[in-house]
Amino acid sequence: MEKIHMHFDNPPQGDHPPMRTEETLHACYRRLFTLVKSAHSLLDITRSVTMTFQGLFGAAGAAMCHVVDDTARFVTALGSLSHIQEAKIDFNMPIVANFLAHGQCIARSRAQLSNELLSLALYSPFESILIAPIKVGEAPIGFIALVSDTPDFFSPVDAGTFGALTTYLSMLIETRERDVCEQIRIQDERIGSTCTKIAPQLHQATISLIQTFATLRKHYVAQKYTLMAEPLAAAVNNIEQMAKSTQGMRTLSEICEASAKTLSPMAIAPVIENVVDYNRSQIDDMATLELHVAEGLPEVYGDFTLIWQSIHELIQNALRALKGTEAPRLTLRAYPHPYRVVIEVCDNGCGIEPADVPNIFDPFFTRWSSLGLGLTRARLNILKIGGQLIYGSRSQPGSTFKIYLPDEQHRPQIEVF
C-alpha cells in the first residue's frame, strides 16, 4: 500500500506501467474522497488529483482545467503538459462548450481528434489522449486530460474507468459545495439568533451607561473639577463606540435572519438598471461608469430585493475604493454563462491587500469607517437564493466581484437524503 501512495504522489515522467488493478482503483477512490473532504479550497487539491490520475493510468502528462468565466485556464499541468500551465482556451467555441456541458469521457488517438478538440486540450505533441469533463450539477467547472506519447495507449475500458472516477469526483465536489453552503446557512442562523437575543439588552445597557457618564461629566464640569472632565468625556466616547457596535449586532441579526420572500423567474437587466439609477448621483460624482448588459440574458431564479441589495453593496464598496484614485472607473457587466448569469462589478481603485482577502466577507471586518457588513450582506443574500459571490483579484489595480445566479431552467433543487 505504501508503494501505491508514493506512486500516486510521484508518478514517473513519461509513459509508465499503469496501476489499474482493483486494489489501486479502490485506493484511488479513497484518495479522491480524502482530498476533497479535507480541502480548504478546491484549487488546493488540483495538483494532487491530477497526479493521482496520472499515476493510476500511466500517463506521460496530465492537466486539469478550471472554467472560471467565459474563458478557462489550466490550473495544473504535469509531465509532458507542464508548459501549458498558463494557457487559455476559447470557451465560447461551440464544440468546446458542448463537450464541457454534455460530453462524456473519451479515449482517442491524435489522428482521431478534430482541430477544435485539439485546441481544447493541449497544444502538445501527444499521441493518445484521455479526457473527461467535470461538472457540478449540470454546470461544467472544468475538465481533466491525460496524454501519452504512445499511440492507442488508452483503451475504451480506460475511458469507462476514467469517466466513472471523474463522475465520482464531480459528485464529491458538488456535495462539498452543498455542505459548505449549508454550514454557512446554519452558522448564520445561529449568529442571527444570538444577536437577536443579546443586542437589545446590550443596547439598552449601553444607553444607560452613556447617560450616567454624561450626567457625571456635567456634574464635575459644573463643580469645576476639570481634571475629571476629560477622562469622563473619553469614557463617554468609548461607550458611544460600543453603542455603534451593538447597533451593528442588531443589523447583523437582521441580515442573517432575512429570507427570500418570493423566489421566482425574473429578468436581471431591470434590477441592474434600478440599482444603478438609485446610485447614479453618487457614481457620477466619483467615477466614470461603464455599463455592459448583454442582450437576451436568460431569466434568473431569485428574489428582487436580495439581488438588488447585493449589487448595491458591491457598488458602494467599489466607490469607497475609488476615493483618491486618478481617473476612477466603475464597470458593471452582466453576461450569460452556462446555466448561469454573471453580474460583475469592477473598479480600478486601491484594491484589497492579499492578507485581507480571506476575511473580506466576515462580519465587522473593514478598512473603512463603516460597520463592515456590506460584503457580508451581499454574500449571504446571494447564498440564500442558490447563487455564489466570489472575489477575483485583477492583474491591474482594483478589484472584481462576481455574482453567479442560476438561470430559471437550472434553479437549485431541494434534495432529500
C-alpha positions as CSV (number, residue, x, y, z in Angstrom):
1,M,0.0,0.0,0.0
2,E,2.9,2.4,0.7
3,K,4.1,1.8,-2.9
4,I,0.6,2.9,-4.2
5,H,0.7,6.0,-2.1
6,M,4.2,7.0,-3.3
7,H,3.3,6.2,-7.0
8,F,0.2,8.4,-6.8
9,D,2.1,11.3,-5.3
10,N,5.2,11.0,-7.6
11,P,4.2,9.5,-10.9
12,P,7.3,8.8,-13.2
13,Q,7.9,11.2,-16.1
14,G,6.9,9.8,-19.4
15,D,4.7,6.8,-20.1
16,H,5.0,4.1,-17.4
17,P,3.1,1.0,-16.5
18,P,-0.4,1.8,-15.4
19,M,-1.7,0.7,-12.0
20,R,-5.2,-0.2,-13.0
21,T,-5.7,-3.2,-10.6
22,E,-8.8,-3.5,-8.4
23,E,-6.6,-2.7,-5.4
24,T,-5.2,0.5,-6.9
25,L,-8.6,1.6,-8.2
26,H,-10.1,1.3,-4.7
27,A,-7.2,3.3,-3.4
28,C,-7.8,6.0,-6.0
29,Y,-11.5,6.3,-4.9
30,R,-10.5,6.6,-1.3
31,R,-7.8,9.1,-2.1
32,L,-10.2,11.3,-4.1
33,F,-12.7,11.2,-1.2
34,T,-10.0,12.2,1.3
35,L,-8.6,15.0,-0.9
36,V,-12.0,16.7,-1.5
37,K,-13.4,16.3,2.0
38,S,-10.2,17.7,3.7
39,A,-9.6,20.6,1.3
40,H,-9.7,24.2,2.4
41,S,-10.1,25.2,-1.2
42,L,-10.8,23.1,-4.3
43,L,-7.9,24.8,-6.1
44,D,-5.6,23.4,-3.3
45,I,-6.3,19.8,-4.5
46,T,-5.9,20.1,-8.2
47,R,-2.3,19.1,-8.3
48,S,-2.9,16.1,-6.0
49,V,-5.9,14.9,-8.0
50,T,-4.1,15.3,-11.3
51,M,-1.1,13.4,-10.0
52,T,-3.4,10.6,-8.8
53,F,-4.9,10.1,-12.2
54,Q,-1.5,10.3,-13.9
55,G,-0.1,7.7,-11.7
56,L,-3.1,5.4,-12.0
57,F,-3.3,5.4,-15.8
58,G,0.4,5.6,-16.5
59,A,0.1,8.9,-18.5
60,A,3.1,10.9,-19.7
61,G,1.3,14.1,-18.9
62,A,-1.8,15.4,-17.2
63,A,-3.7,18.7,-17.0
64,M,-6.7,20.0,-15.1
65,C,-8.6,23.0,-16.5
66,H,-10.9,25.1,-14.4
67,V,-13.6,27.1,-16.2
68,V,-13.7,30.4,-14.3
69,D,-15.9,32.6,-16.6
70,D,-16.3,33.0,-20.4
71,T,-12.7,31.6,-20.8
72,A,-10.8,28.9,-19.0
73,R,-7.4,28.3,-17.5
74,F,-5.3,25.3,-16.8
75,V,-4.8,25.2,-13.0
76,T,-2.5,22.2,-13.0
77,A,-0.3,20.7,-15.8
78,L,2.2,17.9,-15.2
79,G,4.7,15.9,-17.1
80,S,4.7,16.5,-20.9
81,L,1.9,19.1,-20.4
82,S,3.7,21.3,-17.9
83,H,4.3,24.0,-20.5
84,I,0.6,24.9,-20.8
85,Q,0.2,25.9,-17.2
86,E,-0.9,29.5,-18.1
87,A,-2.7,28.6,-21.4
88,K,-6.3,29.6,-22.0
89,I,-8.9,28.1,-24.3
90,D,-11.8,29.6,-26.1
91,F,-14.8,28.5,-24.0
92,N,-17.2,30.1,-26.5
93,M,-16.2,27.8,-29.3
94,P,-19.4,25.7,-29.8
95,I,-17.7,22.3,-29.9
96,V,-15.7,23.1,-26.7
97,A,-18.7,24.4,-24.8
98,N,-20.7,21.4,-26.0
99,F,-18.1,19.0,-24.8
100,L,-17.8,20.6,-21.4
101,A,-21.5,20.7,-20.9
102,H,-22.6,17.4,-22.4
103,G,-19.6,15.4,-23.3
104,Q,-18.5,12.0,-21.9
105,C,-15.1,10.7,-21.3
106,I,-13.3,9.8,-24.5
107,A,-10.1,7.9,-25.4
108,R,-8.7,8.9,-28.7
109,S,-5.5,8.9,-30.7
110,R,-4.3,12.2,-32.0
111,A,-5.4,11.4,-35.6
112,Q,-9.0,10.9,-34.4
113,L,-9.3,14.4,-32.8
114,S,-10.7,17.4,-34.6
115,N,-8.7,20.6,-34.6
116,E,-11.3,22.1,-32.2
117,L,-10.8,19.3,-29.6
118,L,-7.1,19.6,-30.1
119,S,-7.3,23.2,-29.2
120,L,-9.4,22.4,-26.2
121,A,-6.7,20.4,-24.6
122,L,-3.4,20.7,-25.2
123,Y,-1.1,22.2,-27.7
124,S,1.2,19.2,-27.2
125,P,2.8,16.5,-29.4
126,F,0.9,13.7,-27.7
127,E,-0.2,10.5,-29.5
128,S,-3.1,9.4,-27.2
129,I,-5.5,11.4,-25.0
130,L,-8.0,10.5,-22.3
131,I,-10.2,13.5,-21.5
132,A,-13.3,14.0,-19.3
133,P,-15.4,17.0,-18.2
134,I,-16.0,17.8,-14.6
135,K,-19.5,19.2,-13.7
136,V,-21.2,20.3,-10.6
137,G,-24.9,19.6,-11.1
138,E,-25.2,20.3,-14.8
139,A,-22.8,23.2,-14.9
140,P,-19.3,22.5,-16.2
141,I,-16.5,23.6,-14.0
142,G,-13.6,22.2,-16.0
143,F,-12.0,19.1,-17.4
144,I,-9.1,16.7,-16.8
145,A,-6.9,15.4,-19.6
146,L,-4.3,12.6,-19.6
147,V,-1.9,12.2,-22.6
148,S,0.6,9.6,-23.7
149,D,3.5,9.5,-26.1
150,T,2.4,6.0,-27.3
151,P,-0.4,5.6,-30.0
152,D,-3.5,3.8,-28.7
153,F,-2.2,3.9,-25.2
154,F,-5.7,4.4,-23.7
155,S,-8.4,1.9,-24.3
156,P,-12.2,2.2,-24.2
157,V,-12.1,0.4,-20.9
158,D,-9.8,3.2,-19.6
159,A,-12.4,5.7,-20.8
160,G,-15.1,3.9,-18.8
161,T,-12.9,3.8,-15.7
162,F,-11.8,7.4,-16.0
163,G,-15.4,8.5,-16.7
164,A,-16.5,6.8,-13.5
165,L,-13.7,8.4,-11.5
166,T,-14.4,11.9,-12.8
167,T,-18.1,11.4,-12.2
168,Y,-17.3,10.4,-8.6
169,L,-15.0,13.5,-8.3
170,S,-17.8,15.7,-9.6
171,M,-20.2,14.3,-7.1
172,L,-17.7,14.9,-4.3
173,I,-17.2,18.5,-5.3
174,E,-21.0,19.1,-5.6
175,T,-21.6,17.5,-2.2
176,R,-18.8,19.6,-0.7
177,E,-20.2,22.8,-2.2
178,R,-23.7,21.9,-0.8
179,D,-22.2,21.1,2.6
180,V,-20.3,24.4,2.7
181,C,-23.4,26.4,1.8
182,E,-25.4,24.5,4.4
183,Q,-22.8,25.1,7.1
184,I,-22.8,28.9,6.2
185,R,-26.6,28.9,6.5
186,I,-26.6,27.2,9.9
187,Q,-23.9,29.4,11.2
188,D,-25.7,32.5,10.0
189,E,-28.9,31.3,11.7
190,R,-27.0,30.8,15.0
191,I,-25.3,34.2,14.7
192,G,-28.7,35.9,13.9
193,S,-30.4,34.2,16.8
194,T,-27.6,35.1,19.3
195,C,-27.5,38.7,18.1
196,T,-31.3,38.9,18.4
197,K,-31.2,37.7,22.0
198,I,-28.4,39.9,23.4
199,A,-28.3,43.0,21.2
200,P,-31.5,44.7,22.7
201,Q,-30.4,44.3,26.3
202,L,-26.8,45.3,25.5
203,H,-28.0,48.3,23.5
204,Q,-30.2,49.5,26.5
205,A,-27.4,48.9,29.0
206,T,-25.0,51.0,26.7
207,I,-27.5,53.9,26.5
208,S,-27.9,53.8,30.3
209,L,-24.1,54.0,30.7
210,I,-23.8,56.9,28.3
211,Q,-26.5,58.8,30.2
212,T,-24.8,58.1,33.5
213,F,-21.4,59.2,32.4
214,A,-22.8,62.3,30.7
215,T,-24.5,63.2,33.9
216,L,-21.3,62.7,35.9
217,R,-19.3,64.8,33.4
218,K,-21.9,67.6,33.6
219,H,-21.7,67.5,37.4
220,Y,-17.9,67.6,37.5
221,V,-17.8,70.4,35.0
222,A,-20.3,72.4,37.0
223,Q,-18.2,71.9,40.1
224,K,-15.1,72.9,38.1
225,Y,-13.4,69.5,38.6
226,T,-11.7,69.9,35.3
227,L,-9.3,67.0,35.9
228,M,-12.2,64.5,35.8
229,A,-14.0,66.1,32.9
230,E,-11.5,64.9,30.3
231,P,-11.4,61.2,31.4
232,L,-15.2,61.2,31.6
233,A,-15.5,62.6,28.1
234,A,-13.2,59.9,26.8
235,A,-15.3,57.2,28.6
236,V,-18.4,58.6,27.0
237,N,-16.8,58.4,23.6
238,N,-15.7,54.8,24.1
239,I,-19.2,53.8,25.2
240,E,-20.6,55.5,22.1
241,Q,-18.4,53.3,20.1
242,M,-19.7,50.3,22.0
243,A,-23.3,51.5,21.2
244,K,-22.3,51.6,17.5
245,S,-21.0,48.1,17.7
246,T,-24.2,47.0,19.4
247,Q,-26.2,48.6,16.6
248,G,-24.0,46.6,14.3
249,M,-25.1,43.4,16.0
250,R,-28.7,44.3,15.6
251,T,-28.1,44.9,11.9
252,L,-26.2,41.6,11.6
253,S,-29.1,39.8,13.1
254,E,-31.4,41.3,10.5
255,I,-29.1,40.3,7.7
256,C,-28.8,36.7,9.0
257,E,-32.5,36.3,9.6
258,A,-33.7,37.9,6.3
259,S,-35.0,35.4,3.9
260,A,-36.1,35.4,0.3
261,K,-39.8,36.5,0.2
262,T,-40.5,35.1,-3.3
263,L,-38.2,33.1,-5.4
264,S,-39.3,33.3,-9.0
265,P,-38.1,33.7,-12.5
266,M,-37.1,37.3,-13.2
267,A,-35.2,39.4,-15.7
268,I,-31.9,40.7,-14.3
269,A,-31.4,43.8,-16.6
270,P,-34.2,45.8,-14.8
271,V,-32.7,45.0,-11.4
272,I,-29.3,46.4,-12.6
273,E,-30.8,49.4,-14.2
274,N,-32.8,50.2,-11.0
275,V,-29.8,49.9,-8.6
276,V,-27.6,52.0,-10.9
277,D,-30.3,54.7,-11.1
278,Y,-30.5,54.7,-7.3
279,N,-26.7,55.2,-7.0
280,R,-26.5,57.4,-10.1
281,S,-25.7,60.8,-8.5
282,Q,-23.0,59.3,-6.2
283,I,-21.5,57.4,-9.1
284,D,-21.4,60.5,-11.4
285,D,-19.7,62.5,-8.7
286,M,-16.9,59.9,-8.1
287,A,-16.3,57.8,-11.2
288,T,-16.8,57.1,-14.9
289,L,-19.4,54.4,-15.2
290,E,-19.1,51.6,-17.9
291,L,-22.3,49.6,-18.1
292,H,-22.4,46.5,-20.3
293,V,-25.5,44.3,-20.0
294,A,-25.7,41.6,-22.7
295,E,-28.8,41.4,-24.7
296,G,-31.0,38.3,-24.4
297,L,-29.9,37.3,-21.0
298,P,-31.9,34.3,-19.6
299,E,-34.2,34.9,-16.7
300,V,-32.7,34.1,-13.3
301,Y,-34.4,32.4,-10.4
302,G,-34.1,34.7,-7.4
303,D,-35.5,37.5,-5.3
304,F,-35.5,41.1,-6.4
305,T,-34.7,42.7,-3.0
306,L,-31.8,40.3,-2.2
307,I,-30.2,40.7,-5.6
308,W,-30.7,44.5,-5.5
309,Q,-29.1,44.8,-2.1
310,S,-26.1,42.7,-3.1
311,I,-25.4,44.8,-6.2
312,H,-25.9,48.0,-4.2
313,E,-23.4,46.9,-1.5
314,L,-20.8,46.0,-4.2
315,I,-21.2,49.4,-5.9
316,Q,-20.8,51.1,-2.5
317,N,-17.7,49.1,-1.8
318,A,-16.2,50.0,-5.1
319,L,-16.9,53.7,-4.6
320,R,-15.1,53.7,-1.3
321,A,-12.1,52.0,-3.0
322,L,-12.1,54.7,-5.7
323,K,-11.6,57.6,-3.4
324,G,-8.3,59.4,-4.3
325,T,-7.9,57.3,-7.5
326,E,-6.7,59.0,-10.6
327,A,-9.3,58.5,-13.4
328,P,-11.6,56.4,-11.3
329,R,-13.7,53.9,-13.2
330,L,-16.6,51.7,-12.2
331,T,-17.6,48.9,-14.5
332,L,-20.7,46.7,-14.3
333,R,-21.2,43.8,-16.6
334,A,-23.9,41.2,-17.0
335,Y,-23.4,38.3,-19.3
336,P,-24.6,34.7,-19.8
337,H,-22.6,31.7,-18.5
338,P,-23.6,28.1,-19.0
339,Y,-26.6,27.5,-16.7
340,R,-26.0,30.9,-15.0
341,V,-26.0,34.6,-15.4
342,V,-22.9,36.5,-14.2
343,I,-23.0,40.1,-12.8
344,E,-19.6,41.6,-12.5
345,V,-18.7,44.7,-10.5
346,C,-15.1,46.1,-11.2
347,D,-13.2,49.1,-10.1
348,N,-9.7,50.5,-10.6
349,G,-9.3,51.7,-7.0
350,C,-7.0,50.8,-4.2
351,G,-7.7,47.1,-4.3
352,I,-7.6,44.6,-1.4
353,E,-4.5,43.6,0.3
354,P,-3.8,39.8,-0.2
355,A,-3.7,39.3,3.6
356,D,-7.2,40.7,3.9
357,V,-8.8,38.6,1.1
358,P,-9.7,35.6,3.4
359,N,-11.6,37.9,5.7
360,I,-13.4,40.3,3.4
361,F,-16.8,38.6,3.8
362,D,-16.5,38.3,7.6
363,P,-18.9,40.4,9.7
364,F,-17.3,43.7,11.0
365,F,-14.1,43.3,9.0
366,T,-13.4,46.6,7.4
367,R,-10.7,49.1,6.5
368,W,-13.2,51.9,6.1
369,S,-15.2,53.9,8.6
370,S,-18.1,51.6,8.4
371,L,-19.7,48.7,10.2
372,G,-18.1,46.2,7.9
373,L,-21.3,44.4,7.0
374,G,-21.7,45.4,3.3
375,L,-19.9,42.4,1.8
376,T,-21.3,40.1,4.5
377,R,-24.9,41.1,3.4
378,A,-24.1,40.8,-0.3
379,R,-22.7,37.2,0.0
380,L,-25.5,36.0,2.4
381,N,-28.2,37.4,0.1
382,I,-26.7,35.6,-2.9
383,L,-26.2,32.3,-1.0
384,K,-29.9,32.4,0.1
385,I,-31.1,32.2,-3.5
386,G,-28.7,29.5,-4.6
387,G,-26.1,31.7,-6.2
388,Q,-22.4,32.5,-5.4
389,L,-20.5,35.7,-4.8
390,I,-16.7,35.5,-5.4
391,Y,-13.8,37.9,-5.3
392,G,-11.3,37.8,-8.1
393,S,-8.1,39.8,-7.9
394,R,-7.0,41.6,-11.0
395,S,-3.6,42.0,-12.6
396,Q,-4.1,45.7,-12.8
397,P,-5.1,47.9,-9.8
398,G,-8.6,47.4,-8.4
399,S,-11.0,44.6,-7.5
400,T,-13.5,42.5,-9.2
401,F,-16.6,40.8,-7.6
402,K,-18.7,38.3,-9.5
403,I,-22.2,37.2,-8.7
404,Y,-23.3,33.9,-10.2
405,L,-27.0,33.4,-10.4
406,P,-28.7,30.2,-11.6
407,D,-30.9,30.7,-14.6
408,E,-34.6,29.8,-14.4
409,Q,-34.1,26.4,-16.0
410,H,-31.4,25.4,-13.6
411,R,-32.8,26.6,-10.3
412,P,-31.5,24.9,-7.2
413,Q,-33.4,21.7,-6.4
414,I,-34.4,20.7,-2.9
415,E,-32.9,17.2,-2.3
416,V,-33.8,14.8,0.4
417,F,-31.4,12.2,1.6
